[in-house]
Structure formats: C-alpha cells, structure tokens
C-alpha cells in the first residue's frame, strides 16, 4: 500500500477535478510540521500535492471520509517552512440525516502553482480519507442547437455545448470544456487543457497539446490523444483509441476495444470485452479485464495483467511482469527477463531468449512450457523437493500430490531432476 505519511512521500495529483482516497491510520507527524487547522493534537497527517492547471477558484474537501478530519493547504517545498493558504476543521453537513464533521476550503489559485495538502484528524481521529478537488474556471458559454452545428472556441476559456445533432466543435487557446451531447460528433481540442465529453453517439475526438480529460461516453468512439498527459475514458462501445506522446491513463470500459499505446508510459485498462491492445515504447501497465484479449507488449518494461478469459499475450524486449489470470492463455515471452504467472487455466507458454521466472501453483491447472533452456528458465514453486518429475508423452511432467503443474516440452525429466537447485527457486 502506498504511504503518504511523510511530506516527502506526498502523492501528486493533477487535473481540474480529481477525487482520491487514502487513510491516515498509523500515520505520525514530522519534526517541524505545523499544526493543521490550528488544532494542537497528535499529528496523523496524510499528504498530497496538487498543481493548478489554470487560474480559478478551487474547492478542496474531505466529504465522504469516515472520521472527523482536519484539512490544511500550504505552499512551499519543505515541511518545516510551509506557508498556509487556507485551513478548516469542521464543515458540518447533513448526510442521510446524520451530521458529519469533515473539512472544506475554497480559495483562488494561480496556474502553475503547487499546493501542498495535509489531511489530519481532530484529537486522535484517524480513518479512511476521501479527498476531492474541484477547480472552477470562468468560461465563455457557447451553445449549439438541436441541429448539426459547427461551433468555434475563442482565445478565452470556453464551455462549448453541441447539444443534440451531429456537431463539429473546435476548441481554441483557452482552458476549455467541450461537450458534444447527443449525436455523432467530431471534437477538436484546443492548445491547452481541455475537458472533452463526447456524450452519446459514435464520436470522433482529436485532443491537442494540453493535458486533457476525455470522456467519450456511450457509442463506438474514435479517440486520438494529443501530446500531453491525457486521461481517457472511452465509456461503453467498441472504441478505437490512439495514444500519443504523453503519459496517458486509458480506461476503455465495456466493448471490444482497439487500443494503441503512446510513446511514453501508459496505464491501460481495457475493461470487459474482447480487446486488442498494442503497447508502445514506454514502461506500460496493462490491465485487460474480462474477455478474450490480444495484448502486444511494448519495447520496454511492461506490467501486463490479462484478467479472465482466453487471452493471447506477446511480450517484447523489456523485462516484463505478466499475470495472465483465469482462462486458457497463450503467452509468448520476449527477449527480456520476464516474470510469468499464468494464473488459473491450462496455459501455453512460448519462451524467448531471456532469463524467465515462471510461477507454478497447485490447483491452477497446468502450463505447457515450450523452449525451456537450462540456465535461463527457472520455476518459482514451493518445496521443490516434494515434486514428482517424470517423463511424459510430450516432455517432463511436474506434479505435486497428483496435481499436474506443468509439462516442459522437449525436455527429459532427468534434466530437471539433476539440476534442481538451478531450475527451481
């Protein structure tokens, strides 16, 4: 679990609006740390850091937390030399006829300024934290009609709403909110940070240079991310997503999706459906979810979790971590040094030229291991001295208590038995 107990380990947040969770249970204070919200009490603070993407008025609160919180916001880069911007102990609200004692602050922010956020508790209070940040930016409102509109943004911060119809929307230089609404819309982001919502329909979205938030909604959507660090949620439907240069987060949702990763670090969660994922040059994290997925790793280090379904995974040159999950999966390791846990099901592994470590577990079905190489391939299995290793029709069979764990193709049992310390870890 990530710990943001100390100021130096604070979690960095971005976007105009963001909600995150955490806990301060077991947390402590630090030398030089200020009392938060003027409450002199044992410190159990958790730390976050947020950089304002635009000028505006921000609201930060802990609504949804399950204990009596305190909240303070600072500027500064060291815990012993912070300048308080705003703080609050209790903002009393009525939730399901129960008064709750969480905290909230609101103040004006400047684009590019980093704000340090501390969440603590009154007296000895600790618990689960819900932290919510919402930035209100002054927008020019541009409205479409129920027909097919072409709408153009200005150099200011715009909110453009296409409403119904098949609309074409062009964002411009400002910090924009672009809402396609119903219909098959085409939306072009501007040169800065945009929040783009396609709405229902089969939409085409072109993001631009900024760090964008893209919510495509219902329909079979086509999404091109820009050069920034984008958050993409394509919603339900059979979507096609092309990521670009930035560090992107992609959530594809339900449907049979086609996803192309960008050139830097991507976090890809394809959701349910039979998805096809092409990672690219960065160090990627891929979560394929339910369905029969086809996954191509990138050229660097990837963490691939295929989820349930009969998946096919092609790793590449990097040193990868592969978790295939439930189903009868086919895994091709690349030339790097890979960790492979094929999960449950009868899986087939084709090993590359690297030093691969394969996890074998009882009760998960058996793996067929092809291209075993003594000195390169090792198995992670508990108590290897208790294994049964015999020659079978298709190679050496590794079992425990009658449970077949693996078949090592084109390999004699004696090769494994004579090299137990080298083959098993």
Residue, then its C-alpha position, 0 to 999 in steps of 0.5 A: x500500500x502506498x504511504x503518504x505519511x511523510x511530506x516527502x512521500x506526498x502523492x501528486x495529483x493533477x487535473x481540474x477535478x480529481x477525487x482520491x482516497x487514502x487513510x491516515x491510520x498509523x500515520x505520525x507527524x514530522x519534526x517541524x510540521x505545523x499544526x493543521x487547522x490550528x488544532x494542537x493534537x497528535x499529528x496523523x497527517x496524510x499528504x498530497x500535492x496538487x498543481x493548478x492547471x489554470x487560474x480559478x477558484x478551487x474547492x478542496x474537501x474531505x466529504x465522504x471520509x469516515x472520521x472527523x478530519x482536519x484539512x490544511x493547504x500550504x505552499x512551499x517545498x519543505x515541511x518545516x517552512x510551509x506557508x498556509x493558504x487556507x485551513x478548516x476543521x469542521x464543515x458540518x453537513x447533513x448526510x442521510x440525516x446524520x451530521x458529519x464533521x469533515x473539512x472544506x476550503x475554497x480559495x483562488x489559485x494561480x496556474x502553475x502553482x503547487x499546493x501542498x495538502x495535509x489531511x489530519x484528524x481532530x484529537x486522535x481521529x484517524x480513518x479512511x480519507x476521501x479527498x476531492x478537488x474541484x477547480x472552477x474556471x470562468x468560461x465563455x458559454x457557447x451553445x449549439x442547437x438541436x441541429x448539426x452545428x459547427x461551433x468555434x472556441x475563442x482565445x478565452x476559456x470556453x464551455x462549448x455545448x453541441x447539444x443534440x445533432x451531429x456537431x463539429x466543435x473546435x476548441x481554441x487557446x483557452x482552458x476549455x470544456x467541450x461537450x458534444x451531447x447527443x449525436x455523432x460528433x467530431x471534437x477538436x481540442x484546443x492548445x491547452x487543457x481541455x475537458x472533452x465529453x463526447x456524450x452519446x453517439x459514435x464520436x470522433x475526438x482529436x485532443x491537442x497539446x494540453x493535458x486533457x480529460x476525455x470522456x467519450x461516453x456511450x457509442x463506438x468512439x474514435x479517440x486520438x490523444x494529443x501530446x500531453x498527459x491525457x486521461x481517457x475514458x472511452x465509456x461503453x462501445x467498441x472504441x478505437x483509441x490512439x495514444x500519443x506522446x504523453x503519459x496517458x491513463x486509458x480506461x476503455x470500459x465495456x466493448x471490444x476495444x482497439x487500443x494503441x499505446x503512446x510513446x511514453x508510459x501508459x496505464x491501460x485498462x481495457x475493461x470487459x470485452x474482447x480487446x486488442x491492445x498494442x503497447x508502445x515504447x514506454x514502461x506500460x501497465x496493462x490491465x485487460x479485464x474480462x474477455x478474450x484479449x490480444x495484448x502486444x507488449x511494448x519495447x520496454x518494461x511492461x506490467x501486463x495483467x490479462x484478467x479472465x478469459x482466453x487471452x493471447x499475450x506477446x511480450x517484447x524486449x523489456x523485462x516484463x511482469x505478466x499475470x495472465x489470470x483465469x482462462x486458457x492463455x497463450x503467452x509468448x515471452x520476449x527477449x527480456x527477463x520476464x516474470x510469468x504467472x499464468x494464473x488459473x487455466x491450462x496455459x501455453x507458454x512460448x519462451x524467448x531468449x531471456x532469463x524467465x521466472x515462471x510461477x507454478x501453483x497447485x490447483x491452477x491447472x497446468x502450463x505447457x512450457x515450450x523452449x525451456x533452456x537450462x540456465x535461463x528458465x527457472x520455476x518459482x514453486x514451493x518445496x521443490x523437493x516434494x515434486x514428482x518429475x517424470x517423463x511424459x508423452x510430450x516432455x517432463x511432467x511436474x506434479x505435486x500430490x497428483x496435481x499436474x503443474x506443468x509439462x516442459x516440452x522437449x525436455x527429459x525429466x532427468x534434466x530437471x531432476x539433476x539440476x534442481x537447485x538451478x531450475x527451481x527457486 
